[in-house]
């Protein structure tokens, strides 16, 4: 174990928390590590909606390039931000055990104000926008970009009623305020709450190290969710929700494709035995596409490309 494993990460507080989690796990196994901080395009451009800046890999490309240039050995990502197609020669080295998958809304004032007609809700996610508008069509949704700390500060500084976050992100850095509601009705982003480690497929030493951190049940579930998203041809910012869950010998999956304004939704729920679940995400996506989802996806892409 003489080689020091260089861990690449974005430089936000949450990303660094995730990188240190991996670092500590590897060092507990006897490996030597070093953290390399990098800034992504998605972190630097905050005045343009995420879906308008070429969202596929917007938070991961910088780390991919650093790995291909030999500057880092592994990269630590929030898996929901990772494109379903990795760059050539880069592979999934491990998926860590998943945290809470739910979204939460952090609010100001009272819960009654938050849910009242005409409230203003902030989020940079088309998925969250679509599902919120479907449930609360009289509300106004406003764009919110930046890391977790930046978004919380913007909520404090603006005349908004609330802002939507991933619960896991706030909990990991101890920033989940008392004034929040868990949105257990909102279907999360595929792979929400999971952390992925990537590495070069040729680096046997690093792949062997990361394999010891891999959580197979999480990997199975997020793989189904990402298959669903990929088959729908939706990028990381498209209004697609997907969640797979293991229950004994079976696995269940619920998926959702929404119009951006929330007025139209295509949802699905299916279950299968774990042994037969390999195609579950693909099959669910194909069923949605054949039931009007293909036309809905075309309309969504028109909006995203504007």
MARVEX-781930 format. One line per field, with one value per residue (C-alpha): residue number from 1; residue in three letters; x negated, y negated, z; chain. Coordinates in steps of 0.5 Angstrom, whole numbers, plus 500, padded with zeros to 3 digits. Last residue first. Layout:
residues N
seq = [NUM	...]
type = [ALA	...]
xx = [X	...]
yy = [Y	...]
zz = [Z	...]
mol = [A	...]
***
This chain:
residues 306
seq = [306	305	304	303	302	301	300	299	298	297	296	295	294	293	292	291	290	289	288	287	286	285	284	283	282	281	280	279	278	277	276	275	274	273	272	271	270	269	268	267	266	265	264	263	262	261	260	259	258	257	256	255	254	253	252	251	250	249	248	247	246	245	244	243	242	241	240	239	238	237	236	235	234	233	232	231	230	229	228	227	226	225	224	223	222	221	220	219	218	217	216	215	214	213	212	211	210	209	208	207	206	205	204	203	202	201	200	199	198	197	196	195	194	193	192	191	190	189	188	187	186	185	184	183	182	181	180	179	178	177	176	175	174	173	172	171	170	169	168	167	166	165	164	163	162	161	160	159	158	157	156	155	154	153	152	151	150	149	148	147	146	145	144	143	142	141	140	139	138	137	136	135	134	133	132	131	130	129	128	127	126	125	124	123	122	121	120	119	118	117	116	115	114	113	112	111	110	109	108	107	106	105	104	103	102	101	100	99	98	97	96	95	94	93	92	91	90	89	88	87	86	85	84	83	82	81	80	79	78	77	76	75	74	73	72	71	70	69	68	67	66	65	64	63	62	61	60	59	58	57	56	55	54	53	52	51	50	49	48	47	46	45	44	43	42	41	40	39	38	37	36	35	34	33	32	31	30	29	28	27	26	25	24	23	22	21	20	19	18	17	16	15	14	13	12	11	10	9	8	7	6	5	4	3	2	1]
type = [UNK	UNK	UNK	UNK	UNK	UNK	UNK	UNK	UNK	UNK	UNK	UNK	UNK	UNK	UNK	UNK	UNK	UNK	UNK	UNK	UNK	UNK	UNK	UNK	UNK	UNK	UNK	UNK	UNK	UNK	UNK	UNK	UNK	UNK	UNK	UNK	UNK	UNK	UNK	UNK	UNK	UNK	UNK	UNK	UNK	UNK	UNK	UNK	UNK	UNK	UNK	UNK	UNK	UNK	UNK	UNK	UNK	UNK	UNK	UNK	UNK	UNK	UNK	UNK	UNK	UNK	UNK	UNK	UNK	UNK	UNK	UNK	UNK	UNK	UNK	UNK	UNK	UNK	UNK	UNK	UNK	UNK	UNK	UNK	UNK	UNK	UNK	UNK	UNK	UNK	UNK	UNK	UNK	UNK	UNK	UNK	UNK	UNK	UNK	UNK	UNK	UNK	UNK	UNK	UNK	UNK	UNK	UNK	UNK	UNK	UNK	UNK	UNK	UNK	UNK	UNK	UNK	UNK	UNK	UNK	UNK	UNK	UNK	UNK	UNK	UNK	UNK	UNK	UNK	UNK	UNK	UNK	UNK	UNK	UNK	UNK	UNK	UNK	UNK	UNK	UNK	UNK	UNK	UNK	UNK	UNK	UNK	UNK	UNK	UNK	UNK	UNK	UNK	UNK	UNK	UNK	UNK	UNK	UNK	UNK	UNK	UNK	UNK	UNK	UNK	UNK	UNK	UNK	UNK	UNK	UNK	UNK	UNK	UNK	UNK	UNK	UNK	UNK	UNK	UNK	UNK	UNK	UNK	UNK	UNK	UNK	UNK	UNK	UNK	UNK	UNK	UNK	UNK	UNK	UNK	UNK	UNK	UNK	UNK	UNK	UNK	UNK	UNK	UNK	UNK	UNK	UNK	UNK	UNK	UNK	UNK	UNK	UNK	UNK	UNK	UNK	UNK	UNK	UNK	UNK	UNK	UNK	UNK	UNK	UNK	UNK	UNK	UNK	UNK	UNK	UNK	UNK	UNK	UNK	UNK	UNK	UNK	UNK	UNK	UNK	UNK	UNK	UNK	UNK	UNK	UNK	UNK	UNK	UNK	UNK	UNK	UNK	UNK	UNK	UNK	UNK	UNK	UNK	UNK	UNK	UNK	UNK	UNK	UNK	UNK	UNK	UNK	UNK	UNK	UNK	UNK	UNK	UNK	UNK	UNK	UNK	UNK	UNK	UNK	UNK	UNK	UNK	UNK	UNK	UNK	UNK	UNK	UNK	UNK	UNK	UNK	UNK	UNK	UNK	UNK	UNK	UNK	UNK	UNK	UNK	UNK	UNK	UNK	UNK	UNK	UNK]
xx = [568	565	569	576	575	573	579	583	580	580	588	588	584	588	595	596	590	585	588	587	580	578	581	578	571	571	573	568	564	570	571	566	568	575	580	584	587	590	591	592	593	595	598	599	593	590	584	588	587	584	584	582	583	579	580	575	576	572	573	575	570	572	572	573	574	576	575	576	569	563	559	560	567	566	572	568	562	567	570	563	561	566	564	557	559	562	557	551	555	555	548	545	538	532	528	528	525	518	518	520	514	509	512	511	513	521	519	523	530	533	540	544	552	557	561	559	565	568	573	580	584	589	584	583	580	582	577	576	572	566	562	555	551	546	549	556	557	554	558	565	564	566	572	573	579	583	579	577	570	564	565	567	560	556	559	557	550	549	552	548	550	557	564	569	576	583	589	595	602	601	599	599	597	593	589	587	585	581	577	576	574	569	566	571	574	581	586	593	599	604	602	597	591	595	599	593	591	585	579	579	574	577	574	573	572	567	564	557	554	549	543	542	535	530	535	531	527	523	528	532	538	545	551	548	546	550	555	548	546	539	532	526	521	513	512	508	506	509	515	517	516	521	526	526	527	533	537	541	543	543	550	552	550	551	559	561	558	561	556	553	549	544	538	540	543	537	533	528	522	520	515	515	509	509	505	509	509	516	518	514	519	525	523	521	528	532	527	529	536	535	531	537	542	537	536	529	531	527	521	518	511	509	502	498	494	500]
yy = [446	453	455	453	457	463	463	463	469	472	471	474	480	481	482	489	492	488	490	497	497	493	499	504	500	500	507	510	513	514	522	524	519	521	516	510	504	497	492	485	481	474	468	461	460	454	458	464	470	477	481	488	492	499	505	510	517	522	518	511	508	501	497	490	486	478	475	468	467	464	470	472	475	480	484	490	487	485	492	495	490	492	499	498	494	500	505	500	499	507	508	503	502	499	506	505	498	501	506	501	496	502	504	498	499	498	491	489	487	487	486	483	484	480	479	484	483	476	477	478	473	475	476	469	468	461	456	451	454	453	458	455	461	462	469	467	462	466	472	468	466	459	455	447	444	438	433	426	427	426	432	437	434	436	443	443	441	446	452	450	445	444	443	441	439	443	439	443	443	450	453	461	461	455	458	464	460	456	461	465	458	457	450	449	444	443	437	438	435	440	442	448	444	439	444	448	441	436	438	445	451	456	463	468	475	481	481	484	490	494	493	494	496	496	494	493	488	491	488	482	485	485	485	478	476	471	476	480	475	475	477	478	483	483	475	471	476	472	477	476	468	469	473	468	462	466	468	462	460	467	467	460	456	449	448	454	451	444	439	434	439	441	443	449	452	451	455	453	457	460	465	470	474	482	487	494	498	500	494	490	492	491	484	482	484	480	474	474	474	468	464	465	462	456	454	456	461	467	471	476	478	485	485	491	495	500]
zz = [450	450	456	454	447	451	455	449	446	453	453	446	448	455	451	454	450	453	460	458	456	462	466	462	463	470	471	467	472	477	475	481	486	485	481	483	479	480	474	473	467	469	466	469	473	469	467	464	469	468	474	477	482	483	488	489	492	496	503	501	496	494	487	487	480	479	472	471	466	470	470	463	460	455	458	457	461	467	468	467	472	477	476	477	484	487	485	487	494	495	493	498	495	500	499	492	492	494	489	484	486	485	479	475	468	469	471	477	480	487	487	493	494	497	490	485	481	483	488	488	492	497	502	502	509	512	515	520	525	520	517	516	520	514	512	514	509	504	506	506	499	498	496	498	502	503	498	500	499	504	508	502	499	505	504	497	498	504	500	493	488	484	486	480	482	483	484	487	484	482	488	488	480	481	486	482	476	480	484	477	474	479	481	487	490	492	492	495	491	495	502	503	506	509	513	515	518	517	513	510	508	504	504	499	501	499	506	506	501	502	498	490	488	482	477	471	467	460	456	459	464	460	466	467	474	479	482	484	489	486	489	484	484	482	481	477	472	466	465	472	472	466	469	476	471	468	474	476	469	467	463	464	458	461	460	465	471	470	469	474	478	474	478	482	475	472	477	482	484	491	491	498	499	501	504	505	511	511	516	511	506	510	512	505	503	508	507	500	502	507	502	497	502	504	497	493	488	489	487	492	490	493	496	493	498	500]
mol = [A	A	A	A	A	A	A	A	A	A	A	A	A	A	A	A	A	A	A	A	A	A	A	A	A	A	A	A	A	A	A	A	A	A	A	A	A	A	A	A	A	A	A	A	A	A	A	A	A	A	A	A	A	A	A	A	A	A	A	A	A	A	A	A	A	A	A	A	A	A	A	A	A	A	A	A	A	A	A	A	A	A	A	A	A	A	A	A	A	A	A	A	A	A	A	A	A	A	A	A	A	A	A	A	A	A	A	A	A	A	A	A	A	A	A	A	A	A	A	A	A	A	A	A	A	A	A	A	A	A	A	A	A	A	A	A	A	A	A	A	A	A	A	A	A	A	A	A	A	A	A	A	A	A	A	A	A	A	A	A	A	A	A	A	A	A	A	A	A	A	A	A	A	A	A	A	A	A	A	A	A	A	A	A	A	A	A	A	A	A	A	A	A	A	A	A	A	A	A	A	A	A	A	A	A	A	A	A	A	A	A	A	A	A	A	A	A	A	A	A	A	A	A	A	A	A	A	A	A	A	A	A	A	A	A	A	A	A	A	A	A	A	A	A	A	A	A	A	A	A	A	A	A	A	A	A	A	A	A	A	A	A	A	A	A	A	A	A	A	A	A	A	A	A	A	A	A	A	A	A	A	A	A	A	A	A	A	A	A	A	A	A	A	A	A	A	A	A	A	A	A	A	A	A	A	A]
***
